[in-house]
Amino acid sequence: MSLPIWIYFVIAGIAISAFMAVKTSREDRMLEQEWIEKEGEEYIERMEEEKEKRKQAKEVS
């Protein structure tokens, strides 16, 4: 049984679409992870600064 050529194009399009969806999803996850790490570092820095401010305030009192 021979299939029309357009069927092959549809199957190829589905395969390419699936590959691109997986690739984009992986890139988005990596970007999101980088953003989360950056935000976490900023939070830790703010906490350390606040800790130093409190420590200095106690020393002055």
N, CA, C and O of each residue as an XYZ file, in Angstrom:
244
protein
N       0.857     -1.180      0.000
C       0.000      0.000      0.000
C       0.905      1.245      0.000
O       1.787      1.394      0.846
N       0.665      2.096     -0.938
C       1.462      3.303     -1.090
C       0.681      4.489     -0.541
O      -0.492      4.683     -0.862
N       1.346      5.270      0.284
C       0.709      6.446      0.869
C       1.014      7.681      0.028
O       2.081      7.770     -0.579
N       0.091      8.627     -0.011
C       0.359      9.870     -0.737
C       1.521     10.626     -0.090
O       1.756     10.508      1.112
N       2.227     11.385     -0.881
C       3.412     12.108     -0.414
C       3.064     13.099      0.693
O       3.889     13.341      1.574
N       1.867     13.676      0.671
C       1.520     14.676      1.677
C       1.428     14.055      3.063
O       1.616     14.755      4.059
N       1.146     12.770      3.153
C       1.101     12.073      4.440
C       2.497     12.090      5.077
O       2.631     12.307      6.281
N       3.526     11.861      4.265
C       4.902     11.902      4.774
C       5.259     13.296      5.292
O       5.930     13.442      6.314
N       4.795     14.318      4.566
C       5.048     15.687      5.010
C       4.345     15.984      6.336
O       4.903     16.665      7.196
N       3.139     15.481      6.500
C       2.405     15.681      7.752
C       3.127     14.986      8.901
O       3.270     15.562      9.979
N       3.574     13.774      8.684
C       4.296     13.029      9.724
C       5.605     13.737     10.069
O       5.960     13.839     11.243
N       6.321     14.224      9.062
C       7.570     14.955      9.305
C       7.281     16.243     10.081
O       8.033     16.603     10.986
N       6.209     16.927      9.735
C       5.832     18.154     10.449
C       5.513     17.884     11.910
O       5.891     18.665     12.783
N       4.832     16.802     12.179
C       4.510     16.434     13.560
C       5.792     16.132     14.333
O       5.945     16.560     15.477
N       6.707     15.399     13.712
C       7.963     15.051     14.377
C       8.781     16.312     14.659
O       9.318     16.457     15.758
N       8.886     17.217     13.703
C       9.639     18.457     13.904
C       8.982     19.305     14.988
O       9.669     19.897     15.821
N       7.666     19.363     14.974
C       6.940     20.133     15.989
C       7.182     19.564     17.386
O       7.381     20.322     18.336
N       7.166     18.265     17.516
C       7.420     17.634     18.815
C       8.845     17.915     19.278
O       9.063     18.212     20.453
N       9.813     17.827     18.379
C      11.201     18.113     18.723
C      11.351     19.554     19.200
O      12.014     19.807     20.206
N      10.748     20.490     18.492
C      10.854     21.906     18.862
C      10.165     22.171     20.200
O      10.646     22.988     20.986
N       9.059     21.502     20.467
C       8.367     21.684     21.743
C       9.246     21.214     22.901
O       9.329     21.884     23.930
N       9.894     20.076     22.734
C      10.780     19.552     23.781
C      11.974     20.475     23.972
O      12.356     20.769     25.105
N      12.561     20.931     22.880
C      13.718     21.824     22.935
C      13.355     23.138     23.645
O      14.096     23.595     24.514
N      12.239     23.733     23.283
C      11.801     24.988     23.890
C      11.497     24.809     25.369
O      11.830     25.666     26.188
N      10.870     23.706     25.704
C      10.559     23.423     27.102
C      11.826     23.311     27.935
O      11.887     23.845     29.042
N      12.828     22.633     27.423
C      14.096     22.470     28.123
C      14.780     23.827     28.315
O      15.303     24.105     29.394
N      14.780     24.667     27.286
C      15.389     25.995     27.385
C      14.657     26.856     28.419
O      15.287     27.559     29.209
N      13.328     26.793     28.405
C      12.547     27.563     29.378
C      12.857     27.127     30.807
O      12.987     27.963     31.701
N      12.973     25.819     31.019
C      13.299     25.312     32.354
C      14.662     25.801     32.814
O      14.832     26.170     33.977
N      15.635     25.807     31.910
C      16.971     26.269     32.261
C      16.963     27.756     32.607
O      17.591     28.172     33.580
N      16.254     28.554     31.814
C      16.161     29.984     32.095
C      15.468     30.242     33.429
O      15.885     31.104     34.201
N      14.416     29.491     33.686
C      13.691     29.652     34.942
C      14.574     29.271     36.131
O      14.543     29.932     37.169
N      15.351     28.216     35.978
C      16.251     27.792     37.056
C      17.310     28.855     37.331
O      17.629     29.135     38.487
N      17.851     29.445     36.270
C      18.840     30.514     36.438
C      18.216     31.703     37.169
O      18.840     32.292     38.051
N      16.981     32.054     36.798
C      16.295     33.177     37.435
C      16.055     32.884     38.918
O      16.249     33.760     39.761
N      15.639     31.674     39.235
C      15.386     31.289     40.625
C      16.673     31.370     41.435
O      16.671     31.865     42.561
N      17.776     30.882     40.861
C      19.053     30.937     41.568
C      19.479     32.382     41.814
O      19.966     32.708     42.897
N      19.300     33.242     40.822
C      19.671     34.648     40.957
C      18.835     35.326     42.047
O      19.367     36.064     42.876
N      17.547     35.074     42.039
C      16.669     35.652     43.051
C      17.029     35.136     44.449
O      16.982     35.888     45.422
N      17.385     33.868     44.543
C      17.782     33.286     45.824
C      19.046     33.930     46.353
O      19.152     34.216     47.546
N      20.003     34.160     45.470
C      21.244     34.815     45.894
C      20.967     36.238     46.385
O      21.533     36.669     47.389
N      20.101     36.963     45.684
C      19.750     38.321     46.099
C      19.063     38.296     47.467
O      19.319     39.159     48.306
N      18.206     37.324     47.688
C      17.500     37.207     48.965
C      18.500     36.950     50.097
O      18.422     37.558     51.165
N      19.430     36.044     49.842
C      20.438     35.724     50.866
C      21.292     36.955     51.165
O      21.609     37.223     52.324
N      21.662     37.698     50.133
C      22.445     38.925     50.349
C      21.672     39.925     51.214
O      22.238     40.529     52.125
N      20.385     40.095     50.927
C      19.567     41.018     51.729
C      19.469     40.549     53.174
O      19.516     41.362     54.097
N      19.334     39.249     53.374
C      19.259     38.711     54.730
C      20.570     38.964     55.479
O      20.553     39.324     56.656
N      21.700     38.777     54.803
C      22.998     39.014     55.437
C      23.189     40.494     55.771
O      23.728     40.830     56.825
N      22.746     41.380     54.868
C      22.838     42.815     55.136
C      21.981     43.195     56.343
O      22.408     43.981     57.187
N      20.787     42.644     56.422
C      19.898     42.916     57.550
C      20.518     42.392     58.844
O      20.419     43.036     59.888
N      21.141     41.249     58.775
C      21.798     40.664     59.945
C      22.924     41.581     60.432
O      23.077     41.803     61.633
N      23.712     42.113     59.485
C      24.791     43.032     59.844
C      24.242     44.320     60.450
O      24.803     44.838     61.415
N      23.158     44.837     59.896
C      22.546     46.059     60.432
C      22.091     45.835     61.875
O      22.306     46.686     62.738
N      21.470     44.700     62.127
C      21.002     44.394     63.484
C      22.187     44.228     64.440
O      22.144     44.665     65.590
N      23.241     43.587     63.936
C      24.439     43.381     64.758
C      25.068     44.733     65.104
O      25.483     44.937     66.245
N      25.146     45.643     64.161
C      25.700     46.973     64.395
C      24.808     47.776     65.330
O      25.304     48.516     66.179
N      23.496     47.635     65.181
C      22.571     48.351     66.053
C      22.709     47.875     67.506
O      22.597     48.682     68.429
N      22.946     46.597     67.713
C      23.130     46.063     69.062
C      24.448     46.567     69.674
O      24.521     46.852     70.869
N      25.478     46.670     68.835
C      26.771     47.147     69.328
C      26.700     48.599     69.726
O      27.366     48.994     70.683
N      25.922     49.419     69.034
C      25.790     50.841     69.326
C      25.002     51.051     70.619
O      25.302     51.958     71.396
N      24.012     50.225     70.838
C      23.143     50.387     72.024
C      23.814     50.062     73.300
O      23.199     50.157     74.362
